[in-house]
């Protein structure tokens, strides 16, 4: 029985030796340069959602407030097809300890000047809040493409002058990694005046209303070094 153990031990050692030889085999890495590129664009929106909420009070019913609002909007050339009801509900009036009806509207606008007209001419009686909703542009997809292309160009330009400083030459593109595809709104002008003092119900902070769309794109690109 003792003689049977010896060849088994030898085979196990040979197997371990073979595995160790395979693990230590490595491949040399080619020379590369990795850089980042970014680009920004500001877009003035032409598709604007402006939200208005109305609330009944002791003097006026909800229907009366809505009729007056629609009449005033019509006088500003904001037709009924641009006004959409997106919410009907109620809220608790703490001052009078009772429940009141409320209604929310989305108004489709094409420029910010129309918002200024609304703020200057709409009677605020019965208005619960005003705020900006979604902002966009009819060519937003094309603008996003332009920003992405510019970010890639910036990355290539950076890699080129960095290698030239070291007497090296830029080679073929190896990889492109997207780091960020931002689509944000930011405040770029005057305040919305009365809108800022009528925050949406349930909001925890003041309404920082934006007026421009800010597009930003970042990439990480790897090139071969010749």
Secondary structure as GFF3:
##gff-version 3
##sequence-region A 1 226
A	DSSP	alpha_helix	2	23	.	.	.	ID=ss1
A	DSSP	beta_strand	32	44	.	.	.	ID=ss2
A	DSSP	beta_strand	47	55	.	.	.	ID=ss3
A	DSSP	alpha_helix	62	75	.	.	.	ID=ss4
A	DSSP	three_ten_helix	80	82	.	.	.	ID=ss5
A	DSSP	beta_strand	83	93	.	.	.	ID=ss6
A	DSSP	beta_strand	98	109	.	.	.	ID=ss7
A	DSSP	alpha_helix	112	121	.	.	.	ID=ss8
A	DSSP	beta_strand	127	136	.	.	.	ID=ss9
A	DSSP	alpha_helix	140	165	.	.	.	ID=ss10
A	DSSP	beta_strand	170	186	.	.	.	ID=ss11
A	DSSP	three_ten_helix	193	197	.	.	.	ID=ss12
A	DSSP	beta_strand	212	225	.	.	.	ID=ss13
###
